[in-house]
């Protein structure tokens, strides 16, 4: 997901590209969760909420919104 965010940043803000060169890997912290799981079928079945959408598109829209808040035209 981080690399997807970096690719979107490259599209939205070319200065500093490629942004993925800023990724730094660190040792895991003790007790740090390695996986976060969501059962989408259960959410849809029990709440009637459909989670279908284009993840990359929605992530890009969200990132663009945040950038516009920080750097308005």
N, C-alpha and C positions, 0 to 999 in steps of 0.2 A: 504494500500500500504506500509506503514511503517513496518508493521509486515512481509510482504513479503520480503522487503529489508533486514530486520534483519535475516530472515531464510536463505536467499542467503549468507549473510555475515557469518553465522554459517558454511555454506558449504565451502566457499572460505577461510575464516580465522577463524579457530577454537579457536584461542586465544581470550579471552574475551567473548566466548559464554556462555550462550545464550545472544545474543546482545539485544534482546527485553527487557531485564531487565533495559536497559538504557533509555527507553522511559519515558518521563516525561510529564504529562498533565498539561497544564496551562490554565488560564482563557482566553477566547476569547478577542481579542483586539477590541475596538469599531470600527465599519466599516469594520471589517475583513470579506472577502467573505466566505460564508459557502459552496459554491458549484461552481464548474467550469464545464461547460457543453460544449461539442463539438458535433455538429450534423454531424456524420460520413457519413450519407446518402447524405447530402448536399455537402460535400467535394467530395465524389465519383461522384455524379451527375454533379456538376458544373466544377470539375477540372479533373475528370477521375482518381483520386488517390484512390487506394484501400488500406485501413489501416489494412487489415487482417494480423495478425501474432500472434505468441504465446507470449503474453505479458510477462509472467514470464521468458521465455527463453531469450527474447531480453533485459529485465531488468538485468538479470544475466550477459549477454554478456557485457552490458554497464558498470555494476559495476566492472566486472573483468578487463575491459580496464582501468578504472580509478585507480583501485588498482595497476595494472601493471605500470602505469605511476608514481605512488608515490613510489612503492616498486618493482623496476625492479629486475629480477632474478640475 
